[in-house]
Amino acid sequence: MEILNDIPSLAKKVADAFTYHNKETAFTVAISGIDASGKGYTTELLQEGLKKMDFKVASINIDPWQTPIPIRLQKENAAKNTYENIFRWNDFFEELFLPLQKNKNIYLETQGIRSDVDVYYPLVYDYRDIDILILEGILLFKKKYLQYYDFKIWIDCSFETGLQRAIKRNIERLSEERLIHDYNTFYYPAQYYHLKKDDPLSSSDIIYYNG
């Protein structure tokens, strides 16, 4: 694996890898890391860089496919439960990810869920003739899903730095006390569990330093 810390170099690595792809399916880049490591920001910059290189890029985030709070945030066996049940994994892969990867096209009307409360909202995916599919989210590098990715980028960031960023951005719209509690009780324990069980850094093509 290689360690990088600038977007132009990262975009070039992806473009170089794309040249060896069969072109019949969308070249799939998975970007993962711990919560608040900068996955979304890095994804946005990478997408912009690839578009400047004339690639047609689709970027999707797995967060809207979370399960309701009573399912994903259980205090009993919290780390393992969140690791296994935070997302509707099968629905996400079967309804969106795999069809888009295979066909390079999709039109899907579905529902996303907010991360702070169990409120659903309309969600539409509409992509045509894409070259590169970027998938972004936590826990993507579970061993059973690695087969679906052509190129894997791990965003390197400490849990301490991640938590400070999470407090600052507060996309969960929670009080600081509640946010810290949820991160330290559910999300980060699940990601420690992931690091131990799946060793995601070892399967990454690039470690992108964002500490």
C-alpha positions as CSV (number, residue, x, y, z in Angstrom):
1,M,0.0,0.0,0.0
2,E,1.0,3.6,-0.5
3,I,0.6,6.6,1.8
4,L,-0.6,9.9,0.2
5,N,-1.8,13.3,1.6
6,D,-2.7,15.3,-1.5
7,I,-5.7,15.1,-3.8
8,P,-3.9,15.5,-7.2
9,S,-1.7,12.4,-6.4
10,L,-4.7,10.5,-5.3
11,A,-6.7,11.3,-8.4
12,K,-3.8,10.3,-10.6
13,K,-3.5,6.9,-8.8
14,V,-7.2,6.3,-9.4
15,A,-6.9,7.3,-13.0
16,D,-3.9,5.0,-13.5
17,A,-5.8,2.1,-12.0
18,F,-8.8,2.8,-14.2
19,T,-6.7,2.2,-17.3
20,Y,-6.5,-1.5,-16.4
21,H,-10.2,-1.9,-15.8
22,N,-12.4,-3.9,-18.3
23,K,-14.6,-0.8,-18.9
24,E,-17.7,-3.1,-19.1
25,T,-18.6,-2.1,-15.5
26,A,-18.1,1.0,-13.5
27,F,-14.7,1.2,-11.9
28,T,-15.4,1.2,-8.2
29,V,-13.5,3.2,-5.7
30,A,-14.3,2.6,-2.0
31,I,-13.4,5.2,0.5
32,S,-13.6,4.3,4.2
33,G,-12.3,5.2,7.6
34,I,-13.6,6.0,11.0
35,D,-16.4,8.4,11.6
36,A,-15.4,12.1,11.1
37,S,-12.1,11.1,9.5
38,G,-12.8,13.3,6.5
39,K,-14.2,10.6,4.1
40,G,-16.9,12.9,2.7
41,Y,-14.6,15.8,2.2
42,T,-11.9,13.7,0.6
43,T,-14.5,12.1,-1.7
44,E,-15.8,15.5,-2.8
45,L,-12.3,16.7,-3.7
46,L,-11.4,13.4,-5.4
47,Q,-14.6,13.5,-7.5
48,E,-13.8,17.1,-8.6
49,G,-10.3,16.0,-9.5
50,L,-11.5,13.1,-11.6
51,K,-14.1,15.2,-13.4
52,K,-11.4,17.6,-14.4
53,M,-9.7,14.6,-16.0
54,D,-12.9,14.0,-18.0
55,F,-14.2,11.0,-16.1
56,K,-17.9,10.7,-15.5
57,V,-18.2,10.0,-11.8
58,A,-21.0,9.0,-9.5
59,S,-20.5,9.4,-5.7
60,I,-22.7,7.6,-3.2
61,N,-22.7,7.6,0.6
62,I,-24.1,4.7,2.6
63,D,-25.3,6.8,5.5
64,P,-28.9,7.2,4.3
65,W,-29.2,3.4,4.4
66,Q,-28.9,3.3,8.1
67,T,-31.3,1.2,10.2
68,P,-33.7,2.8,12.7
69,I,-32.1,3.8,16.0
70,P,-33.6,0.9,18.1
71,I,-31.8,-1.5,15.8
72,R,-28.5,0.1,15.3
73,L,-27.9,1.5,18.8
74,Q,-28.4,-1.3,21.2
75,K,-26.5,-1.2,24.5
76,E,-26.2,-5.0,24.7
77,N,-23.1,-6.1,22.7
78,A,-23.0,-2.5,21.4
79,A,-19.9,-2.8,19.3
80,K,-20.8,-6.0,17.5
81,N,-24.4,-5.0,17.0
82,T,-23.6,-1.6,15.5
83,Y,-20.9,-3.2,13.3
84,E,-23.4,-5.7,12.0
85,N,-26.7,-3.8,12.0
86,I,-25.9,-0.1,11.5
87,F,-26.8,-0.3,7.8
88,R,-29.4,-2.1,5.6
89,W,-26.4,-3.8,4.0
90,N,-28.3,-6.2,1.7
91,D,-30.8,-3.6,0.5
92,F,-28.0,-1.1,-0.2
93,F,-25.9,-3.6,-2.3
94,E,-28.8,-5.3,-4.1
95,E,-31.0,-2.2,-4.9
96,L,-28.4,0.4,-5.6
97,F,-24.7,-0.4,-5.5
98,L,-24.5,-3.6,-7.6
99,P,-27.0,-2.6,-10.3
100,L,-25.2,0.8,-10.7
101,Q,-21.8,-0.9,-10.8
102,K,-22.9,-3.5,-13.3
103,N,-24.9,-1.3,-15.7
104,K,-23.2,2.1,-15.1
105,N,-26.7,3.5,-15.0
106,I,-29.5,3.7,-12.5
107,Y,-32.7,5.5,-11.7
108,L,-33.9,4.6,-8.2
109,E,-36.5,6.3,-6.1
110,T,-36.2,5.2,-2.5
111,Q,-36.1,6.6,1.0
112,G,-33.2,7.7,3.2
113,I,-33.2,8.0,7.0
114,R,-31.9,10.9,9.1
115,S,-29.1,10.0,11.5
116,D,-30.5,11.9,14.4
117,V,-34.1,10.7,14.4
118,D,-36.0,8.0,12.7
119,V,-37.5,10.2,10.0
120,Y,-37.4,9.1,6.4
121,Y,-37.1,11.4,3.4
122,P,-37.3,10.9,-0.4
123,L,-34.1,9.9,-2.1
124,V,-33.4,9.7,-5.8
125,Y,-30.4,8.2,-7.5
126,D,-30.1,9.1,-11.2
127,Y,-26.8,8.3,-13.0
128,R,-26.1,7.6,-16.7
129,D,-23.0,6.1,-18.4
130,I,-20.6,6.6,-15.5
131,D,-16.9,5.6,-15.7
132,I,-16.1,5.7,-12.0
133,L,-18.3,4.9,-9.0
134,I,-17.1,6.2,-5.6
135,L,-18.6,4.6,-2.6
136,E,-18.0,6.3,0.8
137,G,-18.8,5.3,4.3
138,I,-17.7,3.6,7.5
139,L,-17.2,-0.2,7.8
140,L,-17.1,-0.7,4.0
141,F,-13.9,-2.8,4.2
142,K,-15.6,-5.8,5.8
143,K,-13.9,-8.8,4.3
144,K,-17.1,-10.1,2.6
145,Y,-17.5,-6.8,0.7
146,L,-13.9,-6.4,-0.5
147,Q,-14.7,-8.4,-3.7
148,Y,-16.9,-5.6,-5.0
149,Y,-14.2,-2.9,-5.0
150,D,-11.6,-2.2,-7.6
151,F,-9.7,0.4,-5.6
152,K,-9.7,0.9,-1.9
153,I,-8.7,4.1,0.0
154,W,-8.5,4.3,3.8
155,I,-8.6,7.7,5.4
156,D,-6.2,7.7,8.2
157,C,-7.2,9.8,11.3
158,S,-7.0,9.2,15.0
159,F,-10.1,8.6,17.1
160,E,-9.3,11.6,19.2
161,T,-9.1,13.9,16.1
162,G,-12.2,12.3,14.7
163,L,-14.2,13.0,17.8
164,Q,-13.2,16.6,17.9
165,R,-14.3,17.0,14.3
166,A,-17.6,15.2,15.1
167,I,-18.3,17.6,17.9
168,K,-17.6,20.6,15.7
169,R,-19.7,19.5,12.7
170,N,-22.5,17.8,14.7
171,I,-24.4,16.5,11.7
172,E,-26.3,14.3,14.2
173,R,-27.9,17.5,15.7
174,L,-27.4,16.2,19.2
175,S,-26.2,17.9,22.4
176,E,-22.4,17.6,22.9
177,E,-22.9,15.3,25.8
178,R,-25.2,13.0,23.9
179,L,-23.0,13.0,20.8
180,I,-19.9,12.1,22.8
181,H,-21.9,9.3,24.5
182,D,-23.1,7.8,21.2
183,Y,-19.6,8.0,19.6
184,N,-17.9,6.3,22.6
185,T,-20.7,3.8,23.2
186,F,-21.7,2.7,19.7
187,Y,-19.9,4.1,16.7
188,Y,-16.2,4.1,17.7
189,P,-16.5,0.7,19.6
190,A,-17.9,-0.7,16.4
191,Q,-15.0,0.7,14.4
192,Y,-12.5,-0.6,16.9
193,Y,-14.2,-4.0,16.4
194,H,-13.9,-3.5,12.6
195,L,-10.2,-2.7,12.8
196,K,-9.5,-5.8,14.9
197,K,-11.8,-8.2,12.9
198,D,-11.1,-7.0,9.3
199,D,-7.8,-5.2,9.5
200,P,-9.0,-2.7,6.8
201,L,-5.7,-1.0,6.4
202,S,-4.0,-4.1,5.1
203,S,-6.5,-4.5,2.3
204,S,-6.3,-0.8,1.2
205,D,-4.5,0.2,-1.9
206,I,-3.9,3.7,-0.6
207,I,-3.7,5.2,2.9
208,Y,-4.7,8.8,2.7
209,Y,-3.5,10.7,5.7
210,N,-6.0,13.2,7.0
211,G,-5.0,13.6,10.6
